[in-house]
């Protein structure tokens, strides 16, 4: 799971710009663009982004984990 890509997709669906997310987190707009290229992220930052975008990215990770575990059986 590429968390940066997932965040960008949810932002697009919600109509939230990088500037809006940056103000809400808070951070610089350039940092938001850096987040898009990340494959992982701190739980603290992901929690804040989840709240702002009203999307449970932790649930997404959990589903991905479950799917990978089932594939190993």
N, C-alpha and C positions, 0 to 999 in steps of 0.2 A: 504494500500500500504506500503510495506516495502522498504523504500528508499535505504537502504544499499544493499539489494538483487538486486534491480534494477541497482544500480551503478555497482555492480560486474558483472551482466549480460552484460551490455553495454561495460564494459572494455573487457570482454572476446570476444565479437563480434568484437570489434575494434582492438584486439590484443595488448592491453595496459596492462603492468604489474603494480603491486602495486608500485614498485620502480619508474617506469616512471611517474605514477600519483603523487606520493609523491614529486618528483622533480618539477613537473609542478605546484602544488598547491601553495606554497611549504609547506611540512610538513615532519615528519618522516614516514618511511615506516610502522612502527607499528601503527601509527595513521590511515593510510589507512585501515588496517585490522580492526581497531575499528569502522571505518565508516560502514563497511560491516554488523556489528551487530546492527546498529542503526535503529530505526523505524522512527526517525525524525532527522532533520538536519537544521542548520541555513541557511537562504536564501543566505547570503553572500558566505558561503562555497558551497552551491548547485549551485550558479551562476558560480563560478569559475570552478567547476567540469563539469558543462554543457558546458562551453567554451572549456575546455581541451578535453573533449570527443566528442565534436560537437554533443551533444544530448540535446534536450530541456526537462529536467526532470520536469520543471514547467508545460509544456503541459501535461505530464503524470499525474501529480497531478490534473490538471484541468479536464481531461477526467474521472479520478476516482471520483472526486467530482460530476460531472454531472451525472455519472452513479448512484451514491448513491442517489442523489436528485430525479432522475426519479423513482427509486425503492420505494421511500417513498410515491409516488402518488398513 
